Amino acid sequence: MTDLHVQHIDGFGTVRVRPLDPEGDADVIHAWVSDERAAFWGMNGLTRDQVAEIYAHLATLDTHHAFLATKDGEPAALFQTYEPSADRVGECYDVRPGDLGVHLIVAPAGPDGPRHGWTCALLRVLTTYALLGLDRRRIVVDPDVRNVKAITRFERQGFRRGPEVVLPEVDLPDVYLPEKHAQLAFLERAVAFPQ
């Protein structure tokens, strides 16, 4: 797969962002979303093939995209983007031109344990890609209100907390998402990259 974004961070390494291969990356992604720490991702209990099917369906959409970020060649994060106006989050706030919704799950810590600065560095690369590479004005995230760790991490990266909202249930032939109590947060391009 072709890299869409490559960025080197001194003291961290080189991060590459490429489209997710639903079948080829399924083993890695399934391991991440099946982990207990990923409970808020909503895929605990799904089989590898079910996860691959979900991402194969996502790959058919023009409004939602999935990417794999690697650090020095090793899988590091699953990054998803979406058009808020084509997503249930768009029913919960006033979508502006240039908004981009994102979801992120970071690879679990390896055998050496947690890596200081890991998530911060990955978020820096992924926000650079979303805001500059995709030429967006603002990122919106919608973590579960109980996911205090994610909310705190986004705020440390410059996201400003928005309203708590209830994302409505989605029950379609190809997609089922239960109702979600979410904390919206926003990162303006002018905040992340001041002139």
MDTraj code that builds the backbone (N, CA, C; nanometers):
import mdtraj as md
import numpy as np

residues = "MET THR ASP LEU HIS VAL GLN HIS ILE ASP GLY PHE GLY THR VAL ARG VAL ARG PRO LEU ASP PRO GLU GLY ASP ALA ASP VAL ILE HIS ALA TRP VAL SER ASP GLU ARG ALA ALA PHE TRP GLY MET ASN GLY LEU THR ARG ASP GLN VAL ALA GLU ILE TYR ALA HIS LEU ALA THR LEU ASP THR HIS HIS ALA PHE LEU ALA THR LYS ASP GLY GLU PRO ALA ALA LEU PHE GLN THR TYR GLU PRO SER ALA ASP ARG VAL GLY GLU CYS TYR ASP VAL ARG PRO GLY ASP LEU GLY VAL HIS LEU ILE VAL ALA PRO ALA GLY PRO ASP GLY PRO ARG HIS GLY TRP THR CYS ALA LEU LEU ARG VAL LEU THR THR TYR ALA LEU LEU GLY LEU ASP ARG ARG ARG ILE VAL VAL ASP PRO ASP VAL ARG ASN VAL LYS ALA ILE THR ARG PHE GLU ARG GLN GLY PHE ARG ARG GLY PRO GLU VAL VAL LEU PRO GLU VAL ASP LEU PRO ASP VAL TYR LEU PRO GLU LYS HIS ALA GLN LEU ALA PHE LEU GLU ARG ALA VAL ALA PHE PRO GLN".split()
xyz = np.array([
    [0.0843, -0.1188, 0.0000],
    [0.0000, 0.0000, 0.0000],
    [0.0888, 0.1252, 0.0000],
    [0.0399, 0.2269, -0.0630],
    [0.1143, 0.3515, -0.0765],
    [0.1002, 0.4373, 0.0489],
    [0.2118, 0.4912, 0.0957],
    [0.2085, 0.5830, 0.2090],
    [0.1424, 0.7135, 0.1663],
    [0.0516, 0.7626, 0.2489],
    [-0.0154, 0.8889, 0.2225],
    [0.0523, 1.0039, 0.2963],
    [0.1237, 0.9692, 0.4025],
    [0.1899, 1.0709, 0.4845],
    [0.3089, 1.0046, 0.5528],
    [0.4223, 1.0716, 0.5526],
    [0.5426, 1.0246, 0.6221],
    [0.5966, 1.1418, 0.7017],
    [0.6243, 1.1181, 0.8299],
    [0.6747, 1.2255, 0.9150],
    [0.7745, 1.1682, 1.0143],
    [0.8899, 1.2321, 1.0234],
    [0.9915, 1.1916, 1.1201],
    [0.9862, 1.2846, 1.2408],
    [0.9891, 1.2259, 1.3597],
    [0.9930, 1.3030, 1.4838],
    [1.1215, 1.2672, 1.5558],
    [1.2067, 1.3669, 1.5757],
    [1.3335, 1.3437, 1.6436],
    [1.3092, 1.2794, 1.7804],
    [1.3878, 1.1775, 1.8100],
    [1.3766, 1.1086, 1.9374],
    [1.2628, 1.0078, 1.9433],
    [1.1824, 0.9992, 1.8379],
    [1.0710, 0.9037, 1.8361],
    [1.0860, 0.8060, 1.7206],
    [1.0954, 0.8582, 1.5987],
    [1.1088, 0.7723, 1.4824],
    [1.0274, 0.8243, 1.3659],
    [1.0127, 0.7403, 1.2646],
    [0.9401, 0.7768, 1.1439],
    [0.8034, 0.7097, 1.1442],
    [0.7011, 0.7920, 1.1281],
    [0.5634, 0.7423, 1.1241],
    [0.5128, 0.7542, 0.9812],
    [0.4540, 0.6467, 0.9346],
    [0.3947, 0.6422, 0.8011],
    [0.2460, 0.6127, 0.8152],
    [0.1646, 0.6778, 0.7343],
    [0.0200, 0.6565, 0.7331],
    [-0.0175, 0.6049, 0.5954],
    [-0.0861, 0.4924, 0.5923],
    [-0.1310, 0.4329, 0.4667],
    [-0.2729, 0.3818, 0.4829],
    [-0.3450, 0.3618, 0.3714],
    [-0.4795, 0.3048, 0.3839],
    [-0.4735, 0.1672, 0.4504],
    [-0.5723, 0.1384, 0.5325],
    [-0.5826, 0.0074, 0.5958],
    [-0.6185, -0.0963, 0.4904],
    [-0.5530, -0.2109, 0.4937],
    [-0.5873, -0.3249, 0.4089],
    [-0.6792, -0.4134, 0.4927],
    [-0.8114, -0.4142, 0.4647],
    [-0.9053, -0.4852, 0.5521],
    [-0.8693, -0.6310, 0.5762],
    [-0.8224, -0.6998, 0.4752],
    [-0.7862, -0.8405, 0.4929],
    [-0.6423, -0.8551, 0.5423],
    [-0.5503, -0.7865, 0.4785],
    [-0.4090, -0.8008, 0.5134],
    [-0.3732, -0.7521, 0.6526],
    [-0.4476, -0.6524, 0.7036],
    [-0.4207, -0.5985, 0.8375],
    [-0.5149, -0.6537, 0.9433],
    [-0.6018, -0.7474, 0.9060],
    [-0.7068, -0.7944, 0.9969],
    [-0.6522, -0.8579, 1.1240],
    [-0.5444, -0.9358, 1.1145],
    [-0.4912, -1.0012, 1.2345],
    [-0.4463, -0.8977, 1.3375],
    [-0.3745, -0.7956, 1.2918],
    [-0.3248, -0.6911, 1.3817],
    [-0.4408, -0.6136, 1.4425],
    [-0.5323, -0.5681, 1.3579],
    [-0.6439, -0.4861, 1.4054],
    [-0.7332, -0.5668, 1.4984],
    [-0.7614, -0.6921, 1.4645],
    [-0.8446, -0.7758, 1.5508],
    [-0.7816, -0.7912, 1.6889],
    [-0.6513, -0.8114, 1.6938],
    [-0.5839, -0.8236, 1.8244],
    [-0.6002, -0.6954, 1.9062],
    [-0.5897, -0.5807, 1.8420],
    [-0.6021, -0.4538, 1.9141],
    [-0.7439, -0.4307, 1.9650],
    [-0.8443, -0.4495, 1.8781],
    [-0.9822, -0.4169, 1.9169],
    [-1.0433, -0.5228, 2.0073],
    [-0.9809, -0.6399, 2.0165],
    [-1.0296, -0.7465, 2.1044],
    [-0.9766, -0.7319, 2.2467],
    [-0.8742, -0.6528, 2.2627],
    [-0.8112, -0.6334, 2.3929],
    [-0.9085, -0.5620, 2.4871],
    [-0.9059, -0.5978, 2.6138],
    [-0.9969, -0.5373, 2.7119],
    [-0.9832, -0.3862, 2.7169],
    [-0.8616, -0.3344, 2.6999],
    [-0.8410, -0.1893, 2.7054],
    [-0.9135, -0.1164, 2.5920],
    [-0.9549, -0.1914, 2.4883],
    [-1.0236, -0.1322, 2.3731],
    [-1.1756, -0.1472, 2.3838],
    [-1.2263, -0.1702, 2.5036],
    [-1.3703, -0.1926, 2.5205],
    [-1.4528, -0.0790, 2.4621],
    [-1.4049, 0.0461, 2.4747],
    [-1.4809, 0.1597, 2.4239],
    [-1.4844, 0.1634, 2.2707],
    [-1.3980, 0.0862, 2.2052],
    [-1.3962, 0.0815, 2.0592],
    [-1.5199, 0.0081, 2.0071],
    [-1.5771, -0.0804, 2.0902],
    [-1.7025, -0.1466, 2.0563],
    [-1.6906, -0.2717, 1.9724],
    [-1.5712, -0.3308, 1.9634],
    [-1.5554, -0.4509, 1.8819],
    [-1.5134, -0.5723, 1.9638],
    [-1.5111, -0.5610, 2.0965],
    [-1.4795, -0.6771, 2.1798],
    [-1.5784, -0.7883, 2.1461],
    [-1.5292, -0.9089, 2.1330],
    [-1.6170, -1.0224, 2.1054],
    [-1.6352, -1.0541, 1.9586],
    [-1.5884, -0.9662, 1.8694],
    [-1.5996, -0.9951, 1.7267],
    [-1.4861, -1.0874, 1.6826],
    [-1.5134, -1.1694, 1.5826],
    [-1.4092, -1.2555, 1.5277],
    [-1.3196, -1.1754, 1.4337],
    [-1.2078, -1.2351, 1.3982],
    [-1.1167, -1.1718, 1.3016],
    [-1.1903, -1.1429, 1.1711],
    [-1.2691, -1.2405, 1.1224],
    [-1.3402, -1.2229, 0.9962],
    [-1.4457, -1.1135, 1.0052],
    [-1.5118, -1.1013, 1.1191],
    [-1.6101, -0.9937, 1.1357],
    [-1.5431, -0.8571, 1.1309],
    [-1.4270, -0.8458, 1.1954],
    [-1.3521, -0.7199, 1.1912],
    [-1.3097, -0.6889, 1.0480],
    [-1.2601, -0.7895, 0.9768],
    [-1.2202, -0.7695, 0.8366],
    [-1.3399, -0.7253, 0.7518],
    [-1.4573, -0.7835, 0.7763],
    [-1.5782, -0.7458, 0.7016],
    [-1.6181, -0.6004, 0.7284],
    [-1.6077, -0.5588, 0.8527],
    [-1.6422, -0.4207, 0.8874],
    [-1.5527, -0.3237, 0.8111],
    [-1.4219, -0.3519, 0.8098],
    [-1.3304, -0.2605, 0.7414],
    [-1.3387, -0.2729, 0.5894],
    [-1.3784, -0.3896, 0.5388],
    [-1.4027, -0.4024, 0.3942],
    [-1.5235, -0.3171, 0.3561],
    [-1.6272, -0.3169, 0.4391],
    [-1.7438, -0.2314, 0.4131],
    [-1.7038, -0.0841, 0.4200],
    [-1.6269, -0.0479, 0.5220],
    [-1.5822, 0.0913, 0.5376],
    [-1.5063, 0.1379, 0.4132],
    [-1.4276, 0.0470, 0.3547],
    [-1.3472, 0.0820, 0.2364],
    [-1.4336, 0.1138, 0.1145],
    [-1.5612, 0.0763, 0.1181],
    [-1.6507, 0.1055, 0.0046],
    [-1.7136, 0.2443, 0.0149],
    [-1.6967, 0.3101, 0.1286],
    [-1.7602, 0.4396, 0.1516],
    [-1.6704, 0.5542, 0.1079],
    [-1.7327, 0.6607, 0.0591],
    [-1.6580, 0.7812, 0.0226],
    [-1.6390, 0.8750, 0.1407],
    [-1.7141, 0.8525, 0.2473],
    [-1.7168, 0.9469, 0.3597],
    [-1.6399, 0.9002, 0.4821],
    [-1.6044, 0.7727, 0.4870],
    [-1.5355, 0.7149, 0.6019],
    [-1.4121, 0.6400, 0.5513],
    [-1.2990, 0.6584, 0.6205],
    [-1.1739, 0.5968, 0.5756],
    [-1.0956, 0.5431, 0.6955],
    [-1.0237, 0.4354, 0.6744],
    [-0.9405, 0.3763, 0.7792],
    [-0.7968, 0.3702, 0.7309],
    [-0.7055, 0.3983, 0.8239],
    [-0.5623, 0.4035, 0.7933],
    [-0.4848, 0.3262, 0.8998],
    [-0.3726, 0.2716, 0.8602],
    [-0.2800, 0.2113, 0.9549],
    [-0.1586, 0.3022, 0.9627],
    [-0.1238, 0.3393, 1.0851],
    [-0.0008, 0.4163, 1.1078],
    [0.1052, 0.3202, 1.1589],
    [0.2238, 0.3296, 1.1017],
    [0.3355, 0.2483, 1.1485],
    [0.4450, 0.3399, 1.2005],
    [0.5178, 0.2895, 1.2982],
    [0.6333, 0.3621, 1.3511],
    [0.7553, 0.2756, 1.3228],
    [0.8458, 0.3280, 1.2434],
    [0.9656, 0.2535, 1.2043],
    [0.9312, 0.1134, 1.1535],
    [0.8231, 0.1069, 1.0750],
    [0.7838, -0.0183, 1.0108],
    [0.6925, -0.1077, 1.0917],
    [0.6694, -0.0772, 1.2188],
    [0.5844, -0.1605, 1.3037],
    [0.4469, -0.0962, 1.3197],
    [0.3384, -0.1757, 1.3120],
    [0.2048, -0.1194, 1.3310],
    [0.1944, -0.0449, 1.4642],
    [0.1423, 0.0773, 1.4593],
    [0.1390, 0.1615, 1.5797],
    [0.0002, 0.2137, 1.6143],
    [-0.0875, 0.2329, 1.5143],
    [-0.2202, 0.2878, 1.5433],
    [-0.3150, 0.2640, 1.4262],
    [-0.4419, 0.2513, 1.4612],
    [-0.5506, 0.2509, 1.3648],
    [-0.6137, 0.3885, 1.3729],
    [-0.6226, 0.4547, 1.2592],
    [-0.6710, 0.5921, 1.2511],
    [-0.7854, 0.5941, 1.1515],
    [-0.9018, 0.6422, 1.1945],
    [-1.0165, 0.6512, 1.1054],
    [-1.0603, 0.7964, 1.0929],
    [-1.0996, 0.8333, 0.9721],
    [-1.1540, 0.9672, 0.9494],
    [-1.2934, 0.9530, 0.8897],
    [-1.3740, 1.0558, 0.9106],
    [-1.5083, 1.0537, 0.8548],
    [-1.5603, 1.1952, 0.8399],
    [-1.6532, 1.2096, 0.7485],
    [-1.7224, 1.3361, 0.7296],
    [-1.8324, 1.3442, 0.8348],
    [-1.8245, 1.4386, 0.9284],
    [-1.9259, 1.4456, 1.0336],
    [-2.0690, 1.4587, 0.9801],
    [-2.0862, 1.5255, 0.8671],
    [-2.2210, 1.5416, 0.8112],
    [-2.2788, 1.4098, 0.7599],
    [-2.1948, 1.3077, 0.7412],
    [-2.2396, 1.1771, 0.6942],
    [-2.2342, 1.0730, 0.8055],
    [-2.2295, 1.1199, 0.9294],
    [-2.2145, 1.0319, 1.0440],
    [-2.3131, 1.0754, 1.1522],
    [-2.3418, 0.9861, 1.2440],
    [-2.4374, 1.0193, 1.3494],
    [-2.3925, 1.1352, 1.4369],
    [-2.2624, 1.1583, 1.4466],
    [-2.2150, 1.2719, 1.5255],
    [-2.2656, 1.4040, 1.4677],
    [-2.2886, 1.4073, 1.3378],
    [-2.3372, 1.5282, 1.2726],
    [-2.4768, 1.5697, 1.3181],
    [-2.5488, 1.4768, 1.3824],
    [-2.6808, 1.5079, 1.4374],
    [-2.6698, 1.5754, 1.5746],
    [-2.5485, 1.5820, 1.6294],
    [-2.5307, 1.6241, 1.7688],
    [-2.4585, 1.7572, 1.7865],
    [-2.4103, 1.8163, 1.6792],
    [-2.3450, 1.9477, 1.6884],
    [-2.3550, 2.0163, 1.5535],
    [-2.3258, 2.1451, 1.5508],
    [-2.3305, 2.2217, 1.4262],
    [-2.2017, 2.1989, 1.3477],
    [-2.2122, 2.1165, 1.2441],
    [-2.0964, 2.0836, 1.1611],
    [-2.0574, 2.2068, 1.0799],
    [-1.9280, 2.2368, 1.0792],
    [-1.8763, 2.3490, 1.0009],
    [-1.8054, 2.2970, 0.8758],
    [-1.7998, 2.3789, 0.7711],
    [-1.7170, 2.3406, 0.6556],
    [-1.5725, 2.3213, 0.7023],
    [-1.5096, 2.2154, 0.6563],
    [-1.3708, 2.1878, 0.6950],
    [-1.3564, 2.1002, 0.8162],
    [-1.4686, 2.0573, 0.8785],
    [-1.4607, 1.9655, 0.9923],
    [-1.4256, 1.8248, 0.9444],
    [-1.3539, 1.7507, 1.0268],
    [-1.3211, 1.6110, 1.0003],
    [-1.3292, 1.5347, 1.1313],
    [-1.4100, 1.4302, 1.1329],
    [-1.4169, 1.3435, 1.2501],
    [-1.3048, 1.2415, 1.2464],
    [-1.2523, 1.2070, 1.3643],
    [-1.1471, 1.1054, 1.3713],
    [-1.1719, 1.0108, 1.4882],
    [-1.1257, 0.8881, 1.4697],
    [-1.1200, 0.7867, 1.5747],
    [-0.9774, 0.7333, 1.5744],
    [-0.9288, 0.6980, 1.6914],
    [-0.7907, 0.6510, 1.7030],
    [-0.7823, 0.5413, 1.8072],
    [-0.7126, 0.4337, 1.7726],
    [-0.6743, 0.3330, 1.8714],
    [-0.5258, 0.3071, 1.8529],
    [-0.4535, 0.3164, 1.9628],
    [-0.3085, 0.3003, 1.9608],
    [-0.2744, 0.1557, 1.9939],
    [-0.1700, 0.1041, 1.9313],
    [-0.1250, -0.0323, 1.9581],
    [-0.0972, -0.0493, 2.1067],
    [-0.1246, -0.1682, 2.1598],
    [-0.0939, -0.1910, 2.3013],
    [0.0559, -0.1865, 2.3258],
    [0.0914, -0.1605, 2.4509],
    [0.2335, -0.1596, 2.4892],
    [0.2936, -0.2973, 2.4625],
    [0.4176, -0.2978, 2.4221],
    [0.4876, -0.4228, 2.3953],
    [0.5411, -0.4853, 2.5223],
    [0.6300, -0.5829, 2.5085],
    [0.6836, -0.6540, 2.6238],
    [0.7635, -0.5648, 2.7198],
    [0.8107, -0.4499, 2.6696],
    [0.8864, -0.3578, 2.7558],
    [0.7960, -0.2628, 2.8336],
    [0.6648, -0.2752, 2.8151],
    [0.5706, -0.1920, 2.8899],
    [0.5397, -0.0616, 2.8195],
    [0.4673, 0.0285, 2.8882],
    [0.4277, 0.1566, 2.8283],
    [0.5485, 0.2365, 2.7797],
    [0.5271, 0.3103, 2.6720],
    [0.6335, 0.3893, 2.6106],
    [0.6025, 0.5371, 2.6302],
    [0.6848, 0.6051, 2.7070],
    [0.6637, 0.7462, 2.7368],
    [0.6636, 0.8290, 2.6074],
    [0.5601, 0.9119, 2.5911],
    [0.5516, 1.0006, 2.4760],
    [0.4971, 0.9384, 2.3500],
    [0.4667, 0.8097, 2.3533],
    [0.4235, 0.7349, 2.2353],
    [0.2955, 0.7934, 2.1760],
    [0.1893, 0.8019, 2.2566],
    [0.0601, 0.8494, 2.2062],
    [0.0682, 0.9958, 2.1647],
    [0.1396, 1.0754, 2.2402],
    [0.1564, 1.2172, 2.2075],
    [0.2202, 1.2336, 2.0690],
    [0.3256, 1.1583, 2.0434],
    [0.3945, 1.1683, 1.9141],
    [0.3049, 1.1200, 1.7999],
    [0.2344, 1.0094, 1.8219],
    [0.1447, 0.9598, 1.7173],
    [0.0329, 1.0593, 1.6888],
    [-0.0247, 1.1160, 1.7936],
    [-0.1306, 1.2154, 1.7735],
    [-0.0795, 1.3370, 1.6982],
    [0.0427, 1.3768, 1.7251],
    [0.1003, 1.4912, 1.6534],
    [0.1070, 1.4623, 1.5037],
    [0.1524, 1.3420, 1.4689],
    [0.1607, 1.3050, 1.3269],
    [0.0213, 1.2970, 1.2649],
    [-0.0709, 1.2336, 1.3339],
    [-0.2036, 1.2133, 1.2767],
    [-0.2825, 1.3428, 1.2660],
    [-0.2649, 1.4350, 1.3600],
    [-0.3315, 1.5649, 1.3459],
    [-0.2669, 1.6465, 1.2344],
    [-0.1366, 1.6309, 1.2163],
    [-0.0700, 1.6975, 1.1034],
    [-0.1282, 1.6466, 0.9716],
    [-0.1423, 1.5147, 0.9608],
    [-0.1997, 1.4571, 0.8392],
    [-0.3429, 1.5062, 0.8174],
    [-0.4250, 1.5030, 0.9221],
    [-0.5656, 1.5406, 0.9080],
    [-0.5831, 1.6887, 0.8764],
    [-0.5125, 1.7745, 0.9488],
    [-0.5338, 1.9183, 0.9332],
    [-0.4586, 1.9781, 0.8148],
    [-0.3344, 1.9357, 0.7956],
    [-0.2541, 1.9919, 0.6867],
    [-0.2601, 1.9053, 0.5610],
    [-0.2368, 1.7755, 0.5772],
    [-0.2366, 1.6856, 0.4615],
    [-0.3723, 1.6775, 0.3934],
    [-0.4784, 1.6748, 0.4734],
    [-0.6137, 1.6680, 0.4181],
    [-0.6790, 1.8058, 0.4108],
    [-0.6038, 1.9085, 0.4485],
    [-0.6479, 2.0475, 0.4403],
    [-0.7821, 2.0707, 0.5098],
    [-0.7879, 2.0318, 0.6372],
    [-0.9086, 2.0507, 0.7175],
    [-0.8874, 2.1626, 0.8187],
    [-0.9968, 2.2246, 0.8588],
    [-0.9898, 2.3373, 0.9520],
    [-1.0040, 2.2949, 1.0978],
    [-1.0764, 2.1825, 1.1199],
    [-1.1034, 2.1424, 1.2570],
    [-1.1261, 1.9921, 1.2636],
    [-1.0740, 1.9319, 1.3703],
    [-1.0958, 1.7900, 1.3970],
    [-1.1963, 1.7792, 1.5106],
    [-1.2873, 1.6831, 1.4989],
    [-1.3798, 1.6508, 1.6080],
    [-1.3568, 1.5059, 1.6495],
    [-1.3526, 1.4838, 1.7802],
    [-1.3453, 1.3483, 1.8356],
    [-1.4664, 1.3278, 1.9253],
    [-1.5051, 1.2015, 1.9428],
    [-1.6249, 1.1711, 2.0214],
    [-1.6047, 1.0501, 2.1133],
    [-1.5034, 1.0559, 2.2029],
    [-1.4832, 0.9414, 2.2917],
    [-1.6012, 0.9210, 2.3867],
    [-1.6201, 0.7977, 2.4283],
    [-1.7206, 0.7643, 2.5286],
    [-1.6935, 0.8489, 2.6534],
    [-1.7992, 0.8993, 2.7169],
    [-1.7814, 0.9861, 2.8343],
    [-1.7081, 0.9149, 2.9473],
    [-1.7132, 0.7821, 2.9497],
    [-1.6438, 0.7061, 3.0551],
    [-1.4954, 0.6880, 3.0252],
    [-1.4539, 0.7203, 2.9038],
    [-1.3141, 0.7012, 2.8647],
    [-1.2326, 0.8255, 2.9023],
    [-1.2152, 0.8430, 3.0313],
    [-1.1471, 0.9610, 3.0849],
    [-1.0034, 0.9696, 3.0334],
    [-0.9393, 0.8563, 3.0181],
    [-0.8007, 0.8549, 2.9693],
    [-0.7908, 0.9184, 2.8309],
    [-0.8817, 0.8813, 2.7404],
    [-0.8791, 0.9377, 2.6043],
    [-0.9130, 1.0864, 2.6060],
    [-1.0135, 1.1231, 2.6839],
    [-1.0541, 1.2639, 2.6899],
    [-0.9381, 1.3501, 2.7412],
    [-0.8726, 1.3031, 2.8460],
    [-0.7586, 1.3758, 2.9023],
    [-0.6455, 1.3864, 2.8009],
    [-0.6188, 1.2783, 2.7284],
    [-0.5118, 1.2775, 2.6274],
    [-0.5419, 1.3803, 2.5189],
    [-0.6647, 1.3845, 2.4698],
    [-0.6999, 1.4814, 2.3663],
    [-0.6843, 1.6247, 2.4181],
    [-0.7258, 1.6490, 2.5403],
    [-0.7123, 1.7839, 2.5958],
    [-0.5655, 1.8242, 2.6087],
    [-0.4797, 1.7313, 2.6453],
    [-0.3354, 1.7620, 2.6536],
    [-0.2771, 1.7942, 2.5165],
    [-0.3407, 1.7453, 2.4106],
    [-0.2942, 1.7705, 2.2737],
    [-0.3524, 1.8994, 2.2167],
    [-0.4318, 1.9726, 2.2951],
    [-0.4856, 2.0994, 2.2487],
    [-0.6326, 2.0976, 2.2104],
    [-0.6963, 1.9808, 2.2181],
    [-0.8401, 1.9734, 2.1900],
    [-0.9149, 2.0478, 2.2998],
    [-1.0221, 2.1157, 2.2600],
    [-1.1076, 2.1851, 2.3561],
    [-1.2367, 2.1066, 2.3711],
    [-1.2723, 2.0857, 2.4963],
    [-1.3915, 2.0075, 2.5265],
    [-1.5169, 2.0792, 2.4764],
    [-1.6041, 2.0033, 2.4101],
    [-1.7337, 2.0530, 2.3671],
    [-1.8417, 1.9939, 2.4554],
    [-1.9624, 1.9799, 2.4025],
    [-2.0713, 1.9266, 2.4841],
    [-2.0657, 1.7743, 2.4973],
    [-2.1269, 1.7242, 2.6034],
    [-2.1565, 1.5819, 2.6116],
    [-2.2823, 1.5601, 2.5302],
    [-2.2828, 1.4558, 2.4484],
    [-2.3961, 1.4291, 2.3602],
    [-2.4313, 1.2805, 2.3640],
    [-2.5466, 1.2478, 2.3117],
    [-2.5868, 1.1086, 2.2959],
    [-2.5926, 1.0807, 2.1463],
    [-2.4991, 1.0001, 2.0994],
    [-2.5000, 0.9609, 1.9583],
    [-2.6093, 0.8557, 1.9395],
    [-2.7011, 0.8765, 1.8451],
    [-2.8135, 0.7836, 1.8301],
    [-2.7693, 0.6462, 1.7790],
    [-2.8494, 0.5470, 1.8122],
    [-2.8279, 0.4114, 1.7632],
    [-2.8354, 0.4118, 1.6103],
    [-2.7503, 0.3307, 1.5469],
    [-2.7544, 0.3107, 1.4021],
    [-2.7811, 0.1619, 1.3794],
    [-2.8886, 0.1314, 1.3093],
    [-2.9241, -0.0075, 1.2829],
    [-2.9572, -0.0220, 1.1344],
    [-2.8534, -0.0487, 1.0562],
    [-2.8656, -0.0643, 0.9113],
    [-2.8277, -0.2072, 0.8733],
    [-2.8577, -0.2503, 0.7511],
    [-2.8203, -0.3868, 0.7124],
    [-2.6703, -0.4161, 0.7274],
    [-2.5848, -0.3184, 0.6970],
    [-2.4401, -0.3424, 0.7024],
    [-2.3735, -0.2897, 0.8290],
    [-2.4453, -0.2099, 0.9084],
    [-2.3833, -0.1451, 1.0241],
    [-2.4801, -0.1423, 1.1409],
    [-2.4306, -0.1828, 1.2590],
    [-2.5070, -0.1624, 1.3826],
    [-2.4160, -0.0949, 1.4835],
    [-2.4609, 0.0192, 1.5343],
    [-2.3881, 0.0901, 1.6397],
    [-2.4885, 0.1233, 1.7501],
    [-2.4616, 0.0811, 1.8734],
    [-2.5540, 0.1147, 1.9819],
    [-2.5445, 0.2634, 2.0160],
    [-2.6450, 0.3117, 2.0861],
    [-2.6416, 0.4493, 2.1358],
    [-2.5137, 0.4695, 2.2166],
    [-2.4558, 0.5900, 2.2062],
    [-2.3288, 0.6175, 2.2740],
    [-2.3346, 0.7541, 2.3409],
    [-2.2984, 0.7566, 2.4688],
    [-2.2846, 0.8828, 2.5410],
    [-2.1404, 0.9287, 2.5200],
    [-2.1238, 1.0392, 2.4491],
    [-1.9915, 1.0826, 2.4039],
    [-1.9581, 1.2224, 2.4539],
    [-1.8281, 1.2447, 2.4693],
    [-1.7751, 1.3776, 2.5008],
    [-1.7119, 1.4309, 2.3735],
    [-1.7723, 1.5328, 2.3139],
    [-1.7128, 1.5916, 2.1949],
    [-1.5954, 1.6802, 2.2349],
    [-1.4939, 1.6811, 2.1499],
    [-1.3798, 1.7714, 2.1678],
    [-1.3307, 1.8108, 2.0286],
    [-1.2753, 1.9325, 2.0209],
    [-1.2396, 1.9899, 1.8916],
    [-1.0973, 2.0438, 1.8932],
    [-1.0276, 2.0268, 1.7813],
    [-0.8941, 2.0842, 1.7634],
    [-0.8964, 2.1688, 1.6372],
    [-0.8796, 2.2982, 1.6556],
    [-0.8742, 2.3921, 1.5430],
    [-0.7347, 2.3910, 1.4814],
    [-0.7288, 2.4027, 1.3499],
    [-0.5993, 2.4077, 1.2821],
    [-0.5163, 2.5251, 1.3335],
    [-0.5807, 2.6390, 1.3602],
    [-0.5092, 2.7568, 1.4080],
    [-0.4478, 2.7349, 1.5467],
    [-0.5060, 2.6465, 1.6253],
    [-0.4518, 2.6139, 1.7580],
    [-0.3348, 2.5168, 1.7437],
    [-0.3527, 2.4146, 1.6602],
    [-0.2482, 2.3134, 1.6432],
    [-0.1273, 2.3672, 1.5673],
    [-0.1526, 2.4585, 1.4739],
    [-0.0470, 2.5132, 1.3900],
    [-0.0581, 2.6653, 1.3834],
    [-0.0273, 2.7337, 1.4935],
    [-0.0411, 2.8797, 1.4930],
    [0.0549, 2.9419, 1.3927],
    [0.0093, 3.0484, 1.3293],
    [0.0904, 3.1162, 1.2276],
    [0.2018, 3.1980, 1.2925],
])
top = md.Topology()
chain = top.add_chain()
for i, resn in enumerate(residues, 1):
    res = top.add_residue(resn, chain, resSeq=i)
    for name in ("N", "CA", "C"):
        top.add_atom(name, md.element.get_by_symbol(name[0]), res)
traj = md.Trajectory(xyz[None], top)
